[in-house]
Amino acid sequence: RLSGGAIAAHWITFISMFSCTLFLGYSSWTAKGPSSKQRYFAGYHEEYNISFYVNLFASISYFGKCLADVQGHNYAEVGPYIIGLGNYAYADYMFTCPMLVFDLLTQLRAPYRLTAGVLIYSVLLTGSAANFYPGERWRAGAWGWFCFSATIYTFAYVFVYMIVIKQYKRLNDLSAGTEAKKAMFPLKLAIVTFFSMW
């Protein structure tokens, strides 16, 4: 059984994520675009709604954890069945992590958005495959998948990092002497946080 602190963290995270989902959904619905006249601007440019999708999937996952806590079971035993994402905890990462990378590259107007998302999905898929080889007898298979995943991860990290740094420098140069320069520090902070979490 989980500790009280872990259960509280699940509820706090769920409430935070769902609140963000509602806020981002409202922002998308009311966005008028650069001209301030076009209704449903984000509906015609749905690539700008990725943050909404990420928070929605995370909210669903954490709601499943909260329900599992209420039922008095560990998340690994009950949560995945409640939320319908399979038998594995953190299955939502298969959706959210590739979308976060796609979203970051979209905000930076960078190339290879879809390619980077697919690479991240491949890292998670091959890494989770190691779970299918439990026990001593299958350890070689687990290590094989782990090493394959680590190889893809290393390539993906360097690939995405090079694209992001190049685009950040380009945007920083373009923003020199303009009001847009104020947005560069929050963007830099987001990039540093993003790669630190990797």
Salt bridges, closest charged atoms under 4 A:
ASP69 OD2 - HIS10 ND1 2.79
GLU77 OE1 - HIS73 ND1 3.91
GLU136 OE2 - ARG139 NH2 3.10
GLU179 OE1 - LYS182 NZ 2.91
